[in-house]
Amino acid sequence: MRAHIVDEFLVLNKYRVMVLDKNIRRRNYDRYRIGGKLFEPVPLHGSRLRDPIPRNYIAVKGTASFKGAAVELM
């Protein structure tokens, strides 16, 4: 599956959370390819049990900006 990053923000100065242009499945992949580099997914958790994470959010460990880039779920 392929999507594009439409927004992003940094958490704790070490995790990049990205908003995609489409919803994704939470399973069936164990890496992302962004800008030709491979990244392992970082699990996302809501602030409370009733706050589900939107299905178009992903996160990786890193501080680089990827806004506008394509993401391939592998």
KEVOTOR-715894 format. One record per residue: residue number from 1; residue in one letter; chain; x, y, z of N, C-alpha, C, O in turn. Coordinates in Angstrom, 1 decimal, decimal comma. Each point is the difference from the previous one (the first is absolute). Example, Ala and Ser with C-alpha at 12.3 -4.5 7.8 and 13.67 -1.06 7.14 Angstrom:
2
1|A|A|13,2|-5,7|7,8|-0,9|1,2|0,0|0,9|1,2|0,0|1,0|0,0|0,7
2|S|A|-1,4|1,1|-1,4|0,9|1,1|0,0|-0,8|1,1|0,8|0,5|1,1|0,1
//
This chain:
74
1|M|A|0,8|-1,2|0,0|-0,8|1,2|0,0|0,9|1,2|0,0|1,1|0,1|0,6
2|R|A|-1,6|1,0|-1,2|0,7|1,2|-0,2|-0,9|1,2|0,4|-1,1|0,0|-0,3
3|A|A|1,7|0,9|1,1|-0,7|1,2|0,4|1,0|1,2|0,0|1,2|-0,2|-0,2
4|H|A|-1,8|1,4|0,4|0,9|1,2|0,0|-0,2|0,7|1,4|-1,1|0,0|0,6
5|I|A|2,2|0,6|-0,1|0,0|0,7|1,2|-0,5|1,4|-0,2|0,6|0,8|-0,8
6|V|A|-1,7|-0,4|1,5|-0,6|1,3|-0,2|0,3|0,9|1,2|-0,2|1,3|-0,2
7|D|A|0,6|-1,8|1,3|0,3|0,8|1,2|0,9|-0,9|0,9|0,0|-1,2|-0,2
8|E|A|0,7|1,9|1,1|0,8|-0,7|0,9|0,4|0,8|1,2|-0,2|1,2|0,0
9|F|A|0,6|-1,8|1,1|0,4|0,7|1,2|1,0|-0,9|0,8|0,0|-1,2|-0,2
10|L|A|0,8|1,9|1,0|1,1|-0,6|0,7|-0,5|-0,2|1,5|-0,6|0,9|0,6
11|V|A|0,9|-2,1|0,0|-0,4|-0,3|1,3|1,3|-0,4|0,8|0,8|-0,8|-0,4
12|L|A|-0,7|1,5|1,6|1,2|-0,2|0,8|1,3|0,1|-0,7|1,0|-0,6|0,5
13|N|A|-0,9|1,4|-1,5|1,2|0,3|-0,8|0,7|-1,3|-0,5|1,2|0,0|-0,3
14|K|A|-2,0|-1,1|0,2|0,6|-1,2|-0,6|-0,9|-0,9|-0,8|0,5|-0,9|-0,7
15|Y|A|-1,8|1,2|0,7|-0,9|-0,7|-0,8|-0,8|0,9|-1,0|-0,5|1,0|0,4
16|R|A|0,5|-1,4|-1,7|-0,7|0,7|-1,0|-1,4|-0,6|-0,2|0,0|-1,2|-0,5
17|V|A|-1,1|1,9|0,8|-1,3|-0,5|-0,3|-0,5|0,6|-1,3|0,1|1,2|-0,1
18|M|A|-0,6|-2,0|-0,8|-0,4|0,4|-1,3|-1,5|-0,3|-0,2|-0,5|-1,0|0,4
19|V|A|-0,2|2,0|-1,1|-1,4|-0,2|-0,4|0,0|-0,3|-1,5|0,6|0,8|-0,8
20|L|A|-1,2|-1,9|0,5|-0,1|-0,4|-1,4|-1,2|0,4|-0,7|-1,0|0,4|0,6
21|D|A|1,0|-0,4|-1,9|-1,2|0,4|-0,8|-1,1|-1,1|-0,1|-1,0|0,2|-0,6
22|K|A|1,3|-1,3|1,2|-1,1|-1,1|0,0|0,2|-0,9|1,3|1,1|0,0|0,5
23|N|A|-2,1|-0,6|-0,1|0,0|-0,9|1,1|0,8|-1,3|-0,4|0,0|-0,4|-1,1
24|I|A|0,6|-0,2|2,1|0,8|-1,2|-0,2|-0,4|-1,1|0,9|-0,6|0,3|1,1
25|R|A|0,9|-1,5|-1,4|-0,3|-1,1|0,9|1,1|0,0|1,1|1,2|0,4|-0,3
26|R|A|-1,5|-0,8|1,4|1,0|0,0|1,1|0,9|-1,3|0,0|0,9|-0,1|0,9
27|R|A|-1,1|-0,8|-1,8|0,7|-1,2|-0,1|0,5|-0,3|-1,4|-0,3|0,8|-0,9
28|N|A|1,0|-1,9|0,7|0,4|-0,4|-1,4|1,2|0,8|-0,5|0,3|0,0|-1,2
29|Y|A|0,4|0,6|2,1|1,3|0,7|-0,4|0,9|0,1|1,2|-0,5|0,1|1,2
30|D|A|1,8|-0,1|-1,4|0,9|0,2|1,2|1,1|1,0|-0,3|0,9|0,2|0,8
31|R|A|-1,0|0,5|-1,9|0,9|1,1|-0,3|-0,7|1,0|-1,0|-1,0|-0,3|-0,6
32|Y|A|1,6|1,5|0,7|-0,4|1,1|-1,0|1,2|0,3|-0,8|1,1|0,1|0,4
33|R|A|-1,4|0,2|-1,7|1,1|0,6|-0,8|-0,5|1,5|-0,3|-1,0|0,2|-0,6
34|I|A|1,9|0,7|1,1|-0,3|1,4|-0,2|1,3|0,6|-0,6|1,0|-0,1|0,6
35|G|A|-1,1|0,8|-1,7|1,1|0,6|-0,6|1,2|-1,0|-0,3|1,1|0,4|0,0
36|G|A|-1,5|-1,6|-0,3|1,0|-1,0|-0,4|0,7|-0,7|1,3|0,8|-0,9|-0,2
37|K|A|-1,2|1,3|1,4|0,6|-0,5|1,2|-1,1|-0,9|0,7|-1,2|0,3|-0,1
38|L|A|1,7|-1,3|0,8|-0,9|-0,9|0,7|-0,1|0,4|1,5|1,0|0,3|0,6
39|F|A|-2,2|-0,3|-0,1|-0,2|0,3|1,4|-0,9|-1,0|0,7|-0,9|-0,6|-0,7
40|E|A|1,1|0,3|1,9|-0,9|-0,9|0,8|-1,1|0,9|0,6|0,3|1,1|0,5
41|P|A|-1,5|-1,6|-0,5|-1,1|0,7|0,6|0,1|0,2|1,5|0,6|-0,9|0,7
42|V|A|-1,0|2,0|-0,2|0,0|0,2|1,4|-1,5|-0,1|0,4|-0,9|0,7|-0,6
43|P|A|0,5|-1,5|1,6|-1,4|-0,1|0,4|-0,5|1,4|0,5|0,7|0,7|0,7
44|L|A|-1,9|-0,5|-1,0|-0,7|1,3|0,4|-1,1|-0,4|1,0|-0,7|-1,0|-0,1
45|H|A|0,6|1,8|1,2|-1,0|-0,2|1,0|-0,7|1,3|0,3|0,6|1,1|0,0
46|G|A|-1,9|-1,2|0,2|-0,9|1,2|0,4|0,4|0,4|1,4|0,5|-0,7|0,8
47|S|A|-0,9|1,9|-0,5|0,3|0,6|1,3|-1,0|-0,7|1,1|0,4|0,0|1,2
48|R|A|-1,5|-0,4|-1,6|-0,9|-0,8|0,8|-0,5|-1,2|-0,7|0,1|0,0|-1,3
49|L|A|-0,7|-0,9|2,0|-0,4|-1,2|-0,7|-1,1|0,3|-1,0|-0,2|-0,8|-1,0
50|R|A|-0,6|1,8|1,2|-1,1|0,4|-1,0|0,5|0,8|-1,1|-0,9|0,4|-0,9
51|D|A|2,1|0,0|0,8|0,6|0,8|-1,1|0,7|-0,9|-1,0|1,2|-0,2|0,1
52|P|A|-2,0|-0,3|-1,1|0,7|-0,8|-1,0|0,9|0,9|-0,9|-0,3|1,1|-0,3
53|I|A|1,4|-1,7|-0,1|0,9|0,7|-0,9|-0,6|-0,1|-1,4|-0,5|-1,1|-0,5
54|P|A|0,4|2,2|-0,2|-0,5|0,0|-1,4|0,7|-1,0|-0,9|1,3|-0,2|0,2
55|R|A|-2,0|-0,5|-1,0|0,6|-1,0|-0,9|1,0|0,5|-1,1|0,5|-0,8|-0,7
56|N|A|-0,4|2,1|0,6|0,9|0,5|-1,0|1,3|0,6|0,7|0,6|0,8|-0,7
57|Y|A|-0,3|-1,1|1,9|1,2|0,4|0,7|1,0|-1,1|0,1|-0,4|-1,2|0,2
58|I|A|1,7|1,5|-0,4|1,1|-1,0|0,2|1,1|0,8|0,7|0,0|1,2|0,0
59|A|A|0,9|-2,0|0,6|1,1|0,7|0,6|1,3|-0,8|-0,2|0,0|-1,3|-0,1
60|V|A|1,1|2,0|0,1|1,4|-0,6|-0,1|0,9|0,7|1,0|-0,3|1,1|0,4
61|K|A|1,4|-1,8|0,0|1,0|0,6|0,8|0,9|0,8|-0,9|0,6|-0,5|-0,9
62|G|A|-0,6|1,8|1,1|0,8|0,9|-0,8|-0,5|1,4|0,0|-1,2|0,3|0,4
63|T|A|2,0|0,7|-0,9|-0,4|1,4|0,1|-0,1|0,6|-1,4|-0,5|1,2|-0,1
64|A|A|0,8|-1,9|-0,9|0,0|0,6|-1,4|-1,4|0,3|-0,4|-1,0|-0,7|0,4
65|S|A|0,8|1,7|-1,3|-1,3|0,3|-0,5|-0,3|-0,8|-1,3|0,9|-0,1|-0,8
66|F|A|-2,1|-0,4|0,7|-0,4|-0,8|-1,2|-1,2|0,5|-0,6|-0,6|-0,6|-0,9
67|K|A|0,1|1,8|1,2|-1,2|0,5|-0,5|0,0|0,1|-1,5|0,9|0,4|-0,6
68|G|A|-2,0|-1,0|0,0|-0,1|-0,1|-1,5|0,6|-1,2|-0,6|-0,2|-0,3|-1,1
69|A|A|0,9|-0,5|1,9|0,7|-1,2|-0,5|-1,0|-1,2|-0,1|-1,1|0,0|0,7
70|A|A|1,4|-0,9|-1,5|-0,8|-1,3|-0,1|0,5|-1,0|1,0|1,1|0,0|0,3
71|V|A|-2,1|-0,7|0,3|0,3|-1,1|0,9|-0,5|-1,3|-0,5|-1,1|-0,1|-0,5
72|E|A|2,0|-0,9|0,5|-0,4|-1,3|-0,5|0,0|-0,9|1,3|1,0|-0,1|0,7
73|L|A|-2,1|-0,6|-0,5|-0,1|-0,9|1,1|0,5|-1,4|-0,4|-0,5|-0,5|-1,0
74|M|A|1,5|0,0|1,7|0,6|-1,3|-0,5|-0,2|-1,1|1,1|0,4|-1,1|-0,2
//
